């Protein structure tokens, strides 16, 4: 059973204080830069791929050099704190607006489609959620994707990172359907592991925790 608790905080300090009540966090989905690039305008290859793959949502992905401080500085402060506080937990960078489009095949429009968007997210989570603003919706959908697609084990995620970075699809092919049929995306139903015809099982014992 999943409980959805969402709150908007005034400052990074307030957000950290609120999150600190959860002593057993297993993951965080965060809309900030977790990696940087040194090319033109700071563009990162993953961001350029998202703009190409989802042109209808491309305006939501901008160059790092044009981002506001609250996202880059405040978000990184939360990420750094979370990493040291929960070293075994999962940290996933998300693009909530592109993420919604990828899941629903519909543009993110909280003004005209708020109820439809909340109903969709509640169905995905299997529990009713009540985000009061864009920030809370973005936080909830970011947590959903961590819960749905990330292996909640630090060792498994390190293995996933290495495997993906050395995969031919990651390096050159860039085909979404190959990623979606991979063990690292859907360990419950997969056709390959980073394009290798092998089978894999990861077992981890963990007490219930917050996400």
VOROLO-223708 format. One record per residue (C-alpha): x negated, y, z negated; chain; residue number from 1; residue in three letters. Coordinates in steps of 0.25 Angstrom, whole numbers. Example, Ala and Ser with C-alpha at 12.3 -4.5 7.8 and 13.67 -1.06 7.14 Angstrom:
BEGIN
+-------+-------+-------+-------+-------+-------+
:    xx :    yy :    zz : rovex : marpa : torro :
+-------+-------+-------+-------+-------+-------+
:   -49 :   -18 :   -31 :     A :     1 :   ALA :
:   -55 :    -4 :   -29 :     A :     2 :   SER :
+-------+-------+-------+-------+-------+-------+
! end
This chain:
BEGIN
+-------+-------+-------+-------+-------+-------+
:    xx :    yy :    zz : rovex : marpa : torro :
+-------+-------+-------+-------+-------+-------+
:     0 :     0 :     0 :     A :     1 :   UNK :
:    -6 :    14 :     4 :     A :     2 :   UNK :
:    -3 :    26 :    -4 :     A :     3 :   UNK :
:    -5 :    39 :     4 :     A :     4 :   UNK :
:    -9 :    51 :    -5 :     A :     5 :   UNK :
:   -13 :    64 :     2 :     A :     6 :   UNK :
:   -17 :    77 :    -3 :     A :     7 :   UNK :
:   -22 :    90 :     2 :     A :     8 :   UNK :
:   -33 :    97 :    -6 :     A :     9 :   UNK :
:   -38 :   111 :    -6 :     A :    10 :   UNK :
:   -53 :   109 :    -6 :     A :    11 :   UNK :
:   -63 :    97 :    -4 :     A :    12 :   UNK :
:   -66 :    97 :   -19 :     A :    13 :   UNK :
:   -51 :    95 :   -21 :     A :    14 :   UNK :
:   -50 :    84 :   -11 :     A :    15 :   UNK :
:   -62 :    77 :   -17 :     A :    16 :   UNK :
:   -56 :    78 :   -31 :     A :    17 :   UNK :
:   -43 :    73 :   -26 :     A :    18 :   UNK :
:   -50 :    61 :   -19 :     A :    19 :   UNK :
:   -58 :    58 :   -31 :     A :    20 :   UNK :
:   -46 :    52 :   -38 :     A :    21 :   UNK :
:   -48 :    40 :   -29 :     A :    22 :   UNK :
:   -59 :    31 :   -35 :     A :    23 :   UNK :
:   -59 :    20 :   -24 :     A :    24 :   UNK :
:   -57 :    27 :   -11 :     A :    25 :   UNK :
:   -60 :    18 :     1 :     A :    26 :   UNK :
:   -60 :    28 :    12 :     A :    27 :   UNK :
:   -58 :    42 :    18 :     A :    28 :   UNK :
:   -54 :    47 :    31 :     A :    29 :   UNK :
:   -59 :    61 :    33 :     A :    30 :   UNK :
:   -58 :    72 :    44 :     A :    31 :   UNK :
:   -72 :    77 :    44 :     A :    32 :   UNK :
:   -85 :    76 :    50 :     A :    33 :   UNK :
:   -92 :    63 :    45 :     A :    34 :   UNK :
:  -103 :    64 :    55 :     A :    35 :   UNK :
:  -109 :    75 :    64 :     A :    36 :   UNK :
:  -115 :    76 :    77 :     A :    37 :   UNK :
:  -126 :    86 :    82 :     A :    38 :   UNK :
:  -121 :    88 :    97 :     A :    39 :   UNK :
:  -113 :    99 :   103 :     A :    40 :   UNK :
:  -103 :   106 :    93 :     A :    41 :   UNK :
:  -106 :    94 :    84 :     A :    42 :   UNK :
:   -97 :    85 :    92 :     A :    43 :   UNK :
:   -97 :    70 :    87 :     A :    44 :   UNK :
:   -96 :    59 :    97 :     A :    45 :   UNK :
:   -84 :    53 :    90 :     A :    46 :   UNK :
:   -76 :    66 :    91 :     A :    47 :   UNK :
:   -79 :    67 :   105 :     A :    48 :   UNK :
:   -74 :    53 :   107 :     A :    49 :   UNK :
:   -61 :    57 :    99 :     A :    50 :   UNK :
:   -59 :    69 :   108 :     A :    51 :   UNK :
:   -60 :    60 :   121 :     A :    52 :   UNK :
:   -52 :    48 :   116 :     A :    53 :   UNK :
:   -41 :    57 :   110 :     A :    54 :   UNK :
:   -40 :    69 :   119 :     A :    55 :   UNK :
:   -26 :    73 :   114 :     A :    56 :   UNK :
:   -32 :    74 :   100 :     A :    57 :   UNK :
:   -45 :    80 :   104 :     A :    58 :   UNK :
:   -42 :    94 :    99 :     A :    59 :   UNK :
:   -43 :    88 :    85 :     A :    60 :   UNK :
:   -58 :    84 :    87 :     A :    61 :   UNK :
:   -67 :    96 :    87 :     A :    62 :   UNK :
:   -82 :    98 :    87 :     A :    63 :   UNK :
:   -88 :    98 :    73 :     A :    64 :   UNK :
:   -94 :   112 :    75 :     A :    65 :   UNK :
:   -80 :   117 :    76 :     A :    66 :   UNK :
:   -74 :   111 :    63 :     A :    67 :   UNK :
:   -70 :   119 :    51 :     A :    68 :   UNK :
:   -78 :   118 :    38 :     A :    69 :   UNK :
:   -67 :   111 :    30 :     A :    70 :   UNK :
:   -67 :    99 :    39 :     A :    71 :   UNK :
:   -82 :    98 :    40 :     A :    72 :   UNK :
:   -87 :   102 :    27 :     A :    73 :   UNK :
:   -76 :    99 :    18 :     A :    74 :   UNK :
:   -73 :    86 :    25 :     A :    75 :   UNK :
:   -88 :    82 :    24 :     A :    76 :   UNK :
:   -88 :    85 :     9 :     A :    77 :   UNK :
:   -77 :    76 :     6 :     A :    78 :   UNK :
:   -83 :    65 :    15 :     A :    79 :   UNK :
:   -96 :    67 :     7 :     A :    80 :   UNK :
:   -90 :    66 :    -6 :     A :    81 :   UNK :
:   -82 :    54 :    -2 :     A :    82 :   UNK :
:   -94 :    46 :     3 :     A :    83 :   UNK :
:  -101 :    48 :   -10 :     A :    84 :   UNK :
:   -89 :    45 :   -19 :     A :    85 :   UNK :
:   -84 :    33 :   -11 :     A :    86 :   UNK :
:   -97 :    27 :    -4 :     A :    87 :   UNK :
:   -90 :    14 :     0 :     A :    88 :   UNK :
:   -78 :    21 :     6 :     A :    89 :   UNK :
:   -75 :    23 :    21 :     A :    90 :   UNK :
:   -76 :    37 :    27 :     A :    91 :   UNK :
:   -69 :    39 :    40 :     A :    92 :   UNK :
:   -69 :    52 :    48 :     A :    93 :   UNK :
:   -56 :    55 :    54 :     A :    94 :   UNK :
:   -50 :    64 :    65 :     A :    95 :   UNK :
:   -35 :    64 :    59 :     A :    96 :   UNK :
:   -29 :    71 :    71 :     A :    97 :   UNK :
:   -36 :    62 :    81 :     A :    98 :   UNK :
:   -33 :    50 :    72 :     A :    99 :   UNK :
:   -18 :    53 :    72 :     A :   100 :   UNK :
:   -18 :    54 :    87 :     A :   101 :   UNK :
:   -26 :    41 :    89 :     A :   102 :   UNK :
:   -17 :    33 :    80 :     A :   103 :   UNK :
:    -3 :    39 :    84 :     A :   104 :   UNK :
:    -7 :    44 :    99 :     A :   105 :   UNK :
:     0 :    57 :    95 :     A :   106 :   UNK :
:    -6 :    71 :    92 :     A :   107 :   UNK :
:    -8 :    75 :    78 :     A :   108 :   UNK :
:     4 :    85 :    76 :     A :   109 :   UNK :
:     8 :    87 :    61 :     A :   110 :   UNK :
:    16 :    99 :    65 :     A :   111 :   UNK :
:    26 :    92 :    74 :     A :   112 :   UNK :
:    24 :    77 :    71 :     A :   113 :   UNK :
:    21 :    77 :    56 :     A :   114 :   UNK :
:    32 :    67 :    52 :     A :   115 :   UNK :
:    28 :    58 :    63 :     A :   116 :   UNK :
:    13 :    59 :    59 :     A :   117 :   UNK :
:    16 :    56 :    45 :     A :   118 :   UNK :
:    25 :    44 :    48 :     A :   119 :   UNK :
:    14 :    38 :    57 :     A :   120 :   UNK :
:     4 :    40 :    46 :     A :   121 :   UNK :
:    13 :    34 :    36 :     A :   122 :   UNK :
:    16 :    22 :    45 :     A :   123 :   UNK :
:     1 :    20 :    47 :     A :   124 :   UNK :
:    -2 :    20 :    32 :     A :   125 :   UNK :
:    10 :    12 :    28 :     A :   126 :   UNK :
:    14 :    22 :    18 :     A :   127 :   UNK :
:    21 :    36 :    18 :     A :   128 :   UNK :
:    11 :    48 :    18 :     A :   129 :   UNK :
:    15 :    62 :    17 :     A :   130 :   UNK :
:     4 :    71 :    22 :     A :   131 :   UNK :
:     7 :    86 :    19 :     A :   132 :   UNK :
:    -2 :    92 :    29 :     A :   133 :   UNK :
:   -12 :    89 :    41 :     A :   134 :   UNK :
:   -23 :    87 :    31 :     A :   135 :   UNK :
:   -16 :    76 :    23 :     A :   136 :   UNK :
:   -11 :    69 :    36 :     A :   137 :   UNK :
:   -25 :    69 :    41 :     A :   138 :   UNK :
:   -30 :    63 :    28 :     A :   139 :   UNK :
:   -20 :    52 :    28 :     A :   140 :   UNK :
:   -22 :    48 :    42 :     A :   141 :   UNK :
:   -37 :    48 :    40 :     A :   142 :   UNK :
:   -36 :    39 :    28 :     A :   143 :   UNK :
:   -27 :    30 :    36 :     A :   144 :   UNK :
:   -37 :    28 :    47 :     A :   145 :   UNK :
:   -48 :    24 :    37 :     A :   146 :   UNK :
:   -38 :    14 :    31 :     A :   147 :   UNK :
:   -34 :     8 :    44 :     A :   148 :   UNK :
:   -47 :     8 :    52 :     A :   149 :   UNK :
:   -59 :     9 :    42 :     A :   150 :   UNK :
:   -65 :    -3 :    35 :     A :   151 :   UNK :
:   -64 :     1 :    20 :     A :   152 :   UNK :
:   -78 :    -5 :    17 :     A :   153 :   UNK :
:   -91 :     3 :    17 :     A :   154 :   UNK :
:   -99 :    -9 :    23 :     A :   155 :   UNK :
:   -89 :   -12 :    34 :     A :   156 :   UNK :
:   -89 :     3 :    38 :     A :   157 :   UNK :
:  -104 :     3 :    39 :     A :   158 :   UNK :
:  -103 :    -9 :    48 :     A :   159 :   UNK :
:   -92 :    -3 :    56 :     A :   160 :   UNK :
:  -100 :    10 :    58 :     A :   161 :   UNK :
:  -113 :     2 :    63 :     A :   162 :   UNK :
:  -105 :    -7 :    72 :     A :   163 :   UNK :
:   -97 :     4 :    78 :     A :   164 :   UNK :
:  -109 :    13 :    81 :     A :   165 :   UNK :
:  -116 :     1 :    88 :     A :   166 :   UNK :
:  -103 :    -3 :    96 :     A :   167 :   UNK :
:  -104 :     0 :   111 :     A :   168 :   UNK :
:   -90 :     5 :   110 :     A :   169 :   UNK :
:   -94 :    16 :   100 :     A :   170 :   UNK :
:  -107 :    19 :   108 :     A :   171 :   UNK :
:  -102 :    20 :   122 :     A :   172 :   UNK :
:   -88 :    14 :   126 :     A :   173 :   UNK :
:   -80 :    22 :   116 :     A :   174 :   UNK :
:   -67 :    14 :   118 :     A :   175 :   UNK :
:   -56 :    15 :   108 :     A :   176 :   UNK :
:   -50 :     2 :   111 :     A :   177 :   UNK :
:   -63 :    -5 :   108 :     A :   178 :   UNK :
:   -64 :     2 :    94 :     A :   179 :   UNK :
:   -50 :    -2 :    91 :     A :   180 :   UNK :
:   -52 :   -17 :    94 :     A :   181 :   UNK :
:   -64 :   -17 :    85 :     A :   182 :   UNK :
:   -66 :   -23 :    71 :     A :   183 :   UNK :
:   -70 :   -10 :    65 :     A :   184 :   UNK :
:   -57 :    -4 :    69 :     A :   185 :   UNK :
:   -47 :   -15 :    67 :     A :   186 :   UNK :
:   -54 :   -26 :    59 :     A :   187 :   UNK :
:   -40 :   -33 :    58 :     A :   188 :   UNK :
:   -39 :   -35 :    73 :     A :   189 :   UNK :
:   -51 :   -33 :    82 :     A :   190 :   UNK :
:   -58 :   -38 :    94 :     A :   191 :   UNK :
:   -72 :   -35 :    92 :     A :   192 :   UNK :
:   -82 :   -29 :    82 :     A :   193 :   UNK :
:   -89 :   -17 :    89 :     A :   194 :   UNK :
:   -87 :   -24 :   102 :     A :   195 :   UNK :
:   -93 :   -37 :    97 :     A :   196 :   UNK :
:   -85 :   -49 :    98 :     A :   197 :   UNK :
:   -87 :   -53 :    83 :     A :   198 :   UNK :
:   -77 :   -55 :    71 :     A :   199 :   UNK :
:   -79 :   -47 :    58 :     A :   200 :   UNK :
:   -73 :   -47 :    44 :     A :   201 :   UNK :
:   -76 :   -37 :    33 :     A :   202 :   UNK :
:   -71 :   -40 :    19 :     A :   203 :   UNK :
:   -71 :   -30 :     8 :     A :   204 :   UNK :
:   -65 :   -30 :    -6 :     A :   205 :   UNK :
:   -60 :   -17 :   -11 :     A :   206 :   UNK :
:   -51 :   -11 :   -21 :     A :   207 :   UNK :
:   -40 :    -2 :   -17 :     A :   208 :   UNK :
:   -44 :    12 :   -15 :     A :   209 :   UNK :
:   -40 :    26 :    -9 :     A :   210 :   UNK :
:   -42 :    30 :     5 :     A :   211 :   UNK :
+-------+-------+-------+-------+-------+-------+
! end
